Amino acid sequence: MLEEGLVEVVKDGVRLAELGEPGTMFGELALLLGRPHTCDVLTMERSTFRVADAAGLLRDDPAVALHLASLLARRLDLANHALVEVRQQLEAGQPRGVISRGA
């Protein structure tokens, strides 16, 4: 969990997000899906993290589970908006290079 600082999330060389909100969690998809991490979290400035027994926290603290659900819902909403934007660009016949820069 990010306590303070600024990080970027990268997957397969593609920057997915820049995050600096205290309380932001990382590794939640791997935890919930039971598979290895698929993204890298790189610090962009001096950052402090708190490492916790995530499975235990989710099981024992409903507030943490609710925070995680809210975080995932926001990320899903952002992904949905990006998908709609790319789809609209494709339907408008925009060149692939324009789509990849705008998405």
VOSEDO-812327 format. One record per residue (C-alpha): x negated, y, z negated; residue in one letter. Coordinates in steps of 0.25 Angstrom, whole numbers. Layout:
- X/Y/Z/a
...
This chain:
- 0/0/0/m
- -5/14/4/l
- -7/23/-8/e
- -13/34/-1/e
- -20/37/12/g
- -18/36/27/l
- -19/23/35/v
- -15/18/49/e
- -9/4/52/v
- -15/-2/64/v
- -11/-15/72/k
- -19/-21/83/d
- -26/-7/85/g
- -13/0/86/v
- -10/11/75/r
- 4/8/69/l
- 4/19/58/a
- -2/29/50/e
- 2/28/35/l
- -1/37/23/g
- 12/35/15/e
- 8/30/1/p
- 15/17/-2/g
- 14/12/13/t
- 12/-3/13/m
- 4/-11/22/f
- 4/-26/25/g
- 19/-28/22/e
- 22/-35/35/l
- 11/-45/33/a
- 17/-47/19/l
- 31/-48/23/l
- 28/-57/35/l
- 18/-66/29/g
- 7/-63/39/r
- -6/-56/40/p
- -7/-41/42/h
- -7/-36/56/t
- -11/-21/54/c
- -23/-14/49/d
- -21/-2/39/v
- -33/8/41/l
- -35/20/32/t
- -36/33/39/m
- -40/40/26/e
- -43/36/12/r
- -32/28/7/s
- -28/20/-5/t
- -20/7/-5/f
- -13/-2/-15/r
- -14/-17/-13/v
- -3/-25/-19/a
- 3/-39/-20/d
- 13/-35/-9/a
- 21/-48/-10/a
- 22/-46/-25/g
- 26/-32/-24/l
- 37/-34/-14/l
- 43/-46/-23/r
- 42/-38/-36/d
- 45/-24/-33/d
- 57/-20/-25/p
- 52/-6/-23/a
- 40/-11/-15/v
- 49/-20/-7/a
- 58/-8/-4/l
- 46/1/0/h
- 41/-10/9/l
- 55/-12/16/a
- 56/3/18/s
- 42/4/24/l
- 45/-7/33/l
- 58/-1/37/a
- 51/12/41/r
- 40/5/49/r
- 51/-3/56/l
- 59/10/59/d
- 46/16/65/l
- 43/4/73/a
- 58/4/79/n
- 56/19/83/h
- 43/16/90/a
- 49/4/97/l
- 61/12/102/v
- 52/24/106/e
- 43/14/114/v
- 55/7/120/r
- 61/21/125/q
- 47/24/131/q
- 47/11/139/l
- 61/13/143/e
- 58/27/148/a
- 47/21/156/g
- 35/28/149/q
- 21/23/153/p
- 15/13/143/r
- 4/22/139/g
- 14/33/135/v
- 22/23/126/i
- 10/18/119/s
- 6/32/115/r
- 19/36/111/g
- 23/24/103/a
